[in-house]
Amino acid sequence: MDVLAVAGKPLWHDCETAFARIDELCGDNTSRLFAEPNAKEQEGGRLVVAWFSSFDEEPKQLGELDRGKRSRIESNLAARIEALRPALADREIGGTVGAMLNVADEASIVAVGENAVLTNWGVLPEEARSSRAAFVRHSEQTIGPYLPSGMSPRVPGQAWAALGGFATAGLSPPRRVIAPEATAASTQEAQSTAPARHKQSWLWPIAALSLVFAACLIYAASPGNLVYPEALPPPPTAPLVNNEEVNRSLEERIGKMKRELAKAACEADSSVLGPPLHESGGGTENGASGAARGQAPAPGSPHSLLAALDSATVLVLAPSADSLSTGSGFFVSQREILTNNHVVEGAGGTVFVASKALGRAVPARVVARSASSETGNPDFALLRVDDAPAL
């Protein structure tokens, strides 16, 4: 099959210009009846064509549709061809549009959603261009049933016509085209070509399959087309594990962790603790009574840390003229306690501190403080307890 040419220019060449002129004469999107070809020439001059439609849905052959949808698509096709009348009558592109209405075969008419679209347009088999009768037969089997009355595809350089009769106004079922009255010469020509076409009708599927098979063989035989994956190298063998060495390393780590766990969690620093705790009563749940008798718990025991916190922490009471401010503090030496300036800011020079270790509230003097207690500034005060029990 060859692409038809008008004035020596193939229809597929610069078809965007024809599309733009069709939309100008017939209205926007009228040219969407024709799919856009993307042709690439292969070795040997063979063309491979991909067709692109402006509609998003997947294309389907008319034979795949149910009766109702096929009827809608056929009516849509006739209406879209009817819209081309102004372009067919135009002196500039009338011949081009008439040639574009030729399609290669019946399968070139597809449905994309609810829209009819033509592919392989502007193409005629060589046999269809051999005579007027052959052209009429080809049109009758392809685009002819959907041609509105008085419209026909055209063959450049020929006055042939295959007039349609689809009534677009009433959307009646498509009719086969009515060929013009044949002359005696055309009748004889049709009769002479009919037997040859009948003989060849069963041969073309075999020929087409043979061509496809031959093309596949040529492609496979061409160097570099078939690429075989390289053999992967065998996976590396994992080195043997020395279990004795691993076990020895694990035992060393376990021993190290046990030694660390046996150490004291923390040890009290007597220089920053307050008076020792003096509690009455018997032993604890664990039987330890050293803390209750005023004796320091064993280093590393939970009681050592708790006793250190209890003896170092105090409650600060700062009375003022009409209120009482409270806060916390902690011993930083045997007599000095650190607290916040805002706790003692409203009191005089004397405040009171109390704790379990002290056993009562004792007076404390404010010996130093920060300049102010506003947010963002240092907020500290240093108290001194003269009456605290000796350590």
C-alpha positions as CSV (number, residue, x, y, z in Angstrom):
1,M,0.0,0.0,0.0
2,D,1.1,3.5,-0.8
3,V,0.2,6.8,0.8
4,L,-1.8,9.0,-1.7
5,A,-0.2,12.2,-2.8
6,V,-1.7,15.5,-3.9
7,A,0.4,17.8,-6.1
8,G,3.4,15.4,-5.5
9,K,3.2,15.7,-1.7
10,P,2.1,12.7,0.4
11,L,-0.9,13.3,2.5
12,W,0.9,12.3,5.7
13,H,3.6,15.0,5.1
14,D,2.8,18.2,7.1
15,C,-0.7,16.9,7.8
16,E,-0.9,19.5,10.7
17,T,-1.5,22.2,8.1
18,A,-4.4,20.3,6.6
19,F,-5.9,19.7,10.1
20,A,-5.7,23.4,10.9
21,R,-7.4,24.4,7.6
22,I,-10.2,21.8,8.2
23,D,-10.8,23.2,11.7
24,E,-10.8,26.7,10.3
25,L,-13.5,25.8,7.6
26,C,-15.6,23.3,9.5
27,G,-15.2,24.2,13.1
28,D,-12.9,23.4,16.0
29,N,-12.0,19.7,16.5
30,T,-13.5,18.6,13.2
31,S,-10.1,17.3,12.2
32,R,-10.1,14.9,15.2
33,L,-11.8,12.4,12.9
34,F,-8.4,11.7,11.6
35,A,-5.7,10.1,13.8
36,E,-2.3,11.7,13.6
37,P,0.4,9.4,11.9
38,N,3.9,9.0,13.2
39,A,5.7,7.2,10.5
40,K,9.3,5.9,10.7
41,E,11.2,4.4,7.8
42,Q,12.9,1.1,8.6
43,E,15.7,-0.6,6.7
44,G,14.6,-1.5,3.2
45,G,12.3,1.5,2.9
46,R,9.5,-0.1,4.9
47,L,7.4,2.3,6.9
48,V,6.3,1.6,10.5
49,V,3.4,3.9,11.5
50,A,2.0,4.7,15.0
51,W,-1.3,6.4,15.2
52,F,-2.2,8.9,17.9
53,S,-5.7,10.1,18.7
54,S,-6.6,13.2,20.7
55,F,-9.1,11.1,22.7
56,D,-7.9,9.4,25.8
57,E,-9.7,6.1,25.7
58,E,-8.4,2.8,24.3
59,P,-9.3,2.2,20.6
60,K,-11.5,-0.7,19.7
61,Q,-12.5,-2.3,16.5
62,L,-16.2,-1.9,15.5
63,G,-16.6,-5.7,15.6
64,E,-15.7,-5.7,19.3
65,L,-18.6,-3.4,20.2
66,D,-22.1,-4.4,21.2
67,R,-24.9,-3.6,18.8
68,G,-26.1,-0.4,20.6
69,K,-22.6,1.2,20.9
70,R,-21.7,0.2,17.3
71,S,-24.8,1.9,16.1
72,R,-23.8,5.1,18.0
73,I,-20.3,5.0,16.6
74,E,-21.5,4.6,13.1
75,S,-23.9,7.5,13.4
76,N,-21.0,9.5,15.0
77,L,-18.8,8.7,12.0
78,A,-21.4,9.8,9.5
79,A,-22.0,13.0,11.4
80,R,-18.2,13.8,11.5
81,I,-17.9,13.1,7.8
82,E,-20.9,15.3,7.2
83,A,-19.1,18.2,9.0
84,L,-16.3,18.0,6.4
85,R,-18.5,19.3,3.5
86,P,-17.1,22.9,3.6
87,A,-13.6,21.5,3.5
88,L,-14.4,19.2,0.5
89,A,-15.9,22.1,-1.3
90,D,-12.8,24.3,-0.7
91,R,-10.5,24.9,-3.7
92,E,-7.4,24.9,-1.6
93,I,-7.8,21.6,0.3
94,G,-10.9,19.9,-1.2
95,G,-8.8,17.4,-3.1
96,T,-6.7,16.7,-0.1
97,V,-9.7,16.0,2.2
98,G,-11.3,13.8,-0.4
99,A,-8.1,11.8,-0.6
100,M,-7.9,11.6,3.2
101,L,-11.3,9.9,3.3
102,N,-9.8,6.7,1.7
103,V,-8.8,4.1,4.3
104,A,-6.7,1.0,3.9
105,D,-9.3,-1.5,5.1
106,E,-12.4,-1.9,7.3
107,A,-10.2,-2.3,10.4
108,S,-8.9,1.2,9.9
109,I,-12.2,2.6,11.4
110,V,-12.0,2.4,15.2
111,A,-14.0,3.5,18.2
112,V,-12.2,5.6,20.8
113,G,-14.7,5.9,23.6
114,E,-17.9,7.3,22.0
115,N,-16.0,8.8,19.0
116,A,-15.2,7.4,15.6
117,V,-11.6,7.8,14.5
118,L,-9.9,6.9,11.1
119,T,-6.5,5.3,11.0
120,N,-4.6,4.3,7.9
121,W,-6.3,7.1,6.1
122,G,-5.1,8.5,2.8
123,V,-4.0,4.9,1.8
124,L,-5.3,2.7,-0.9
125,P,-4.2,-0.8,-1.9
126,E,-2.7,-1.0,-5.4
127,E,-5.7,-3.1,-6.5
128,A,-8.2,-0.4,-5.5
129,R,-6.4,2.1,-7.7
130,S,-6.3,-0.2,-10.7
131,S,-9.8,0.7,-12.0
132,R,-13.0,2.6,-11.2
133,A,-14.8,-0.6,-10.4
134,A,-12.0,-1.8,-8.0
135,F,-12.1,1.6,-6.3
136,V,-15.9,1.5,-5.8
137,R,-15.7,-2.0,-4.4
138,H,-13.0,-1.0,-1.9
139,S,-14.9,2.1,-0.8
140,E,-18.1,0.0,-0.4
141,Q,-16.3,-2.3,2.0
142,T,-14.6,0.4,4.0
143,I,-15.8,4.0,4.3
144,G,-18.7,3.8,1.9
145,P,-21.5,2.7,4.3
146,Y,-20.9,5.8,6.4
147,L,-20.7,8.4,3.7
148,P,-23.6,11.0,3.8
149,S,-25.5,11.6,0.6
150,G,-23.5,13.2,-2.1
151,M,-20.1,12.7,-0.5
152,S,-17.3,10.5,-1.7
153,P,-13.6,9.8,-1.2
154,R,-11.4,10.8,-4.1
155,V,-8.3,9.5,-5.9
156,P,-5.9,12.2,-6.9
157,G,-5.8,12.5,-10.7
158,Q,-9.0,10.5,-11.2
159,A,-12.6,11.5,-11.5
160,W,-13.9,8.4,-9.7
161,A,-16.6,8.6,-7.0
162,A,-18.3,6.2,-4.7
163,L,-21.3,8.2,-3.5
164,G,-22.8,7.5,-0.1
165,G,-26.4,7.7,1.1
166,F,-26.2,7.8,5.0
167,A,-29.1,10.0,6.3
168,T,-27.4,11.9,9.0
169,A,-30.4,13.9,10.1
170,G,-32.5,10.9,11.1
171,L,-29.4,8.7,11.9
172,S,-30.9,5.8,10.0
173,P,-28.9,2.6,9.7
174,P,-26.0,2.8,7.2
175,R,-26.6,1.8,3.7
176,R,-24.1,0.4,1.2
177,V,-22.8,2.9,-1.3
178,I,-24.5,3.2,-4.7
179,A,-21.9,3.2,-7.4
180,P,-22.5,5.6,-10.3
181,E,-24.0,4.1,-13.4
182,A,-21.4,2.0,-15.0
183,T,-20.5,2.4,-18.6
184,A,-20.1,-0.6,-20.8
185,A,-16.4,-0.3,-20.5
186,S,-16.5,-0.1,-16.7
187,T,-18.8,-3.1,-16.5
188,Q,-16.6,-5.2,-18.7
189,E,-13.6,-4.0,-16.6
190,A,-15.3,-5.0,-13.4
191,Q,-16.2,-8.4,-14.8
192,S,-12.7,-9.0,-15.9
193,T,-11.2,-8.1,-12.5
194,A,-13.7,-9.9,-10.3
195,P,-12.3,-13.5,-10.9
196,A,-8.7,-12.3,-10.2
197,R,-9.8,-10.8,-6.9
198,H,-11.7,-13.9,-6.0
199,K,-8.7,-16.0,-6.6
200,Q,-6.4,-13.8,-4.6
201,S,-8.7,-13.2,-1.6
202,W,-7.6,-16.4,0.2
203,L,-3.9,-15.9,-0.5
204,W,-3.3,-12.5,1.2
205,P,-3.5,-13.8,4.8
206,I,-0.9,-16.5,4.1
207,A,1.3,-13.9,2.3
208,A,1.0,-11.5,5.2
209,L,1.9,-14.1,7.8
210,S,4.9,-15.2,5.7
211,L,6.1,-11.6,5.5
212,V,5.8,-11.2,9.3
213,F,7.6,-14.5,9.9
214,A,10.4,-13.5,7.5
215,A,10.8,-10.1,9.2
216,C,11.1,-11.8,12.6
217,L,13.8,-14.1,11.3
218,I,15.8,-11.3,9.7
219,Y,15.6,-9.3,12.9
220,A,16.7,-12.2,15.0
221,A,19.6,-13.0,12.7
222,S,20.9,-9.4,12.7
223,P,24.0,-9.0,15.0
224,G,23.2,-7.2,18.2
225,N,19.4,-7.5,18.1
226,L,19.2,-10.5,20.4
227,V,21.1,-9.8,23.7
228,Y,21.6,-12.7,26.0
229,P,22.3,-12.1,29.6
230,E,25.8,-12.7,30.8
231,A,26.3,-15.6,33.2
232,L,26.3,-14.4,36.8
233,P,29.4,-15.3,38.8
234,P,28.8,-17.9,41.5
235,P,28.1,-16.3,44.9
236,P,31.2,-16.1,47.2
237,T,31.6,-18.9,49.6
238,A,31.2,-17.7,53.2
239,P,34.4,-18.2,55.2
240,L,34.3,-20.9,57.9
241,V,33.5,-19.6,61.3
242,N,35.8,-20.5,64.2
243,N,33.3,-21.3,66.9
244,E,35.9,-21.6,69.6
245,E,37.2,-18.1,68.9
246,V,33.6,-16.7,68.8
247,N,32.7,-18.3,72.1
248,R,35.9,-17.1,73.8
249,S,35.1,-13.5,72.7
250,L,31.6,-13.8,74.0
251,E,32.7,-15.1,77.4
252,E,35.2,-12.2,77.7
253,R,32.4,-9.7,77.0
254,I,30.0,-11.3,79.5
255,G,32.7,-11.3,82.2
256,K,33.4,-7.6,81.5
257,M,29.8,-6.7,81.8
258,K,29.4,-8.7,85.1
259,R,32.4,-6.7,86.5
260,E,30.8,-3.4,85.6
261,L,27.5,-4.4,87.1
262,A,29.2,-5.3,90.4
263,K,30.5,-1.8,90.8
264,A,28.6,0.8,92.9
265,A,26.0,2.7,91.0
266,C,27.1,6.0,92.7
267,E,28.9,7.0,95.8
268,A,27.9,9.8,98.1
269,D,30.2,12.8,98.5
270,S,30.0,13.9,102.1
271,S,31.2,17.4,101.3
272,V,27.8,18.2,99.7
273,L,25.4,16.4,102.0
274,G,23.4,17.7,104.9
275,P,23.0,16.1,108.2
276,P,22.6,12.3,108.2
277,L,19.2,10.8,108.6
278,H,18.1,9.7,112.1
279,E,15.0,7.5,111.9
280,S,13.5,5.4,114.6
281,G,12.2,1.9,114.1
282,G,13.4,-1.5,113.3
283,G,14.9,-3.0,110.1
284,T,13.7,-2.5,106.6
285,E,11.9,-5.1,104.4
286,N,15.3,-6.4,103.3
287,G,16.5,-6.6,106.9
288,A,18.8,-3.7,106.7
289,S,18.6,-1.4,109.7
290,G,21.8,0.7,109.3
291,A,20.0,3.7,107.8
292,A,17.4,3.7,110.6
293,R,20.1,3.8,113.3
294,G,21.8,6.7,111.6
295,Q,24.5,4.6,110.0
296,A,25.3,5.2,106.3
297,P,24.0,2.4,104.1
298,A,26.5,0.2,102.2
299,P,28.0,1.9,99.1
300,G,26.3,0.8,95.9
301,S,22.9,-0.1,97.6
302,P,19.7,1.8,96.6
303,H,19.5,3.1,100.2
304,S,22.8,5.0,99.7
305,L,21.4,7.2,96.9
306,L,18.1,7.7,98.6
307,A,19.7,8.7,101.9
308,A,22.0,11.1,100.1
309,L,19.1,12.8,98.3
310,D,17.1,13.0,101.5
311,S,19.9,14.5,103.6
312,A,20.9,17.0,100.9
313,T,17.4,18.4,100.0
314,V,15.5,20.9,102.1
315,L,12.3,22.9,102.1
316,V,12.8,26.6,102.1
317,L,10.1,28.8,104.0
318,A,10.4,32.6,103.3
319,P,7.7,34.5,105.3
320,S,6.9,38.1,104.2
321,A,4.5,40.7,105.6
322,D,1.3,39.1,104.1
323,S,2.4,35.8,102.5
324,L,4.6,32.8,102.8
325,S,6.8,31.8,99.9
326,T,8.1,28.2,99.7
327,G,10.6,26.5,97.5
328,S,13.3,23.8,97.5
329,G,17.0,23.9,98.0
330,F,20.0,21.7,98.6
331,F,23.2,21.6,100.6
332,V,26.3,22.6,98.6
333,S,28.5,22.3,101.7
334,Q,28.0,21.4,105.4
335,R,26.3,24.8,106.2
336,E,25.4,26.4,102.8
337,I,22.2,25.8,100.9
338,L,21.5,26.9,97.3
339,T,18.0,27.9,96.4
340,N,16.3,30.4,93.9
341,N,16.3,34.1,94.5
342,H,12.5,34.4,93.7
343,V,11.8,32.1,96.7
344,V,13.4,34.4,99.2
345,E,13.1,37.7,97.3
346,G,10.1,39.0,99.3
347,A,11.4,37.9,102.7
348,G,13.8,39.6,105.0
349,G,17.3,38.5,105.8
350,T,16.2,35.4,107.7
351,V,14.3,32.4,106.3
352,F,13.7,28.9,107.5
353,V,14.7,25.5,106.1
354,A,13.4,22.1,107.1
355,S,14.1,18.5,106.1
356,K,13.8,14.9,107.4
357,A,17.5,15.0,108.3
358,L,17.2,18.3,110.2
359,G,14.2,17.0,112.0
360,R,12.7,20.6,112.4
361,A,12.6,24.0,110.8
362,V,15.8,25.9,111.5
363,P,16.6,29.6,110.7
364,A,18.9,30.4,107.8
365,R,20.5,33.6,106.7
366,V,20.5,34.9,103.1
367,V,24.2,35.6,102.5
368,A,24.2,36.2,98.8
369,R,21.7,36.5,95.9
370,S,21.5,37.3,92.2
371,A,20.6,40.8,91.1
372,S,17.0,40.0,90.1
373,S,14.8,37.0,89.4
374,E,13.4,38.2,86.1
375,T,13.0,35.6,83.4
376,G,16.3,35.2,81.5
377,N,18.4,36.5,84.3
378,P,20.4,34.4,86.9
379,D,18.0,33.4,89.7
380,F,20.0,32.1,92.7
381,A,20.3,32.7,96.4
382,L,22.8,31.3,99.0
383,L,21.6,30.5,102.5
384,R,23.7,29.7,105.5
385,V,22.5,27.5,108.4
386,D,24.2,28.1,111.7
387,D,22.1,25.7,113.7
388,A,22.4,22.5,111.5
389,P,23.5,19.3,113.3
390,A,27.1,18.5,112.8
391,L,27.9,15.7,110.3
